[in-house]
Amino acid sequence: MRRAALLATLVGCLAAACGDDPSATPAPDAGVDGPPADAADQTVVESRSVQIGPLAIAPGQEATVCLVVDLGNAVPRMVRAVRSSLTDGTHHVIATLTTEAPTATPTPCGAFAGGGPGSGILTIAQQPSAVLAYPDGAGLPITAHQGVHLEMHYLNASDQPLAIGGTVTLDLADASAALAPVALTFTGNSAISIPPHTTAHLTSEHALPAGTRLFATTAHTHQWGRHATVELLRSAGDPSPLVLHDSTDWADRPLDQFAPIAIGPDARLRLTCDFDNQSNQTVNFGLSAEDEMCFLWAHHVPQ
């Protein structure tokens, strides 16, 4: 099943407006999983989960909803890894650290309602199951009873009701661990205008802070995106760029992770998106599922 765009704004109606009441489902709670049984990271002392949904969503309904949840950690911790699990019909869940008070039920919201890059984004989960593991010596500090803002975009493209939701689990280390904080860069190319039944090839270059250590990246397009890559150019005109991400699956592009790469002062990330507009309309840049995007995000450890 193909799913809608990552940053789509509220379209259609919520389940409540379609005859289903999201409040009828139990309010999501934070839970303690304990350290993963197969965890190789010996710094992890506990794991805690937050959940949005499941919501009973009627066929054809699409929306973006948000919820704030107390992680439930009794003392300050350091995040060492972020694991996510999405049901069918969930295109993405963005988890962001927040000081907002917990909310009882999911409510309509816009893209990046919890804050954009630089605001403590933990993950932008867009696969059914994924793990973002921080490199050795890196982490993200959180307070006791840390608030987590969850933003979920869903689309029930089936002909049956779906129970749609997402879970984000944080593997946590002791707050006394001497870990360098991680950061997220989110950027892209908005110069998109593709006439009906034509193809397009977009390339742009984007800087990262010099001295940072890059350890994960991915790309994002909507439904007409046929191929996307992220390459590392070590200097201008680098004849042998390092391919960091290469994907032909617009709906489930993987988050590629690798040993940290030191970023020099002249390095750039080159983002390339190839499109095939098979519709009868010109497709432009935009937030809706009928528009297109060409974005990348990169997780790194600043100097």
Beta strands, then each sheet from edge to edge (+ up, - down):
strand 1: 31-32
strand 2: 44-57
strand 3: 62-70
strand 4: 77-86
strand 5: 90-98
strand 6: 107-108
strand 7: 121-125
strand 8: 129-133
strand 9: 138-142
strand 10: 147-155
strand 11: 162-174
strand 12: 180-181
strand 13: 183-188
strand 14: 193-194
strand 15: 198-206
strand 16: 213-220
strand 17: 225-233
strand 18: 242-247
strand 19: 256-262
strand 20: 268-277
strand 21: 283-284
strand 22: 295-301
sheet 1: 1+ 2- 11+ 4- 8+
sheet 2: 1+ 2- 11+ 4- 9+ 12+
sheet 3: 6+ 3- 10+ 5- 7+
sheet 4: 13+ 22- 16+ 19-
sheet 5: 14+ 21-
sheet 6: 15+ 20- 17+ 18-
end
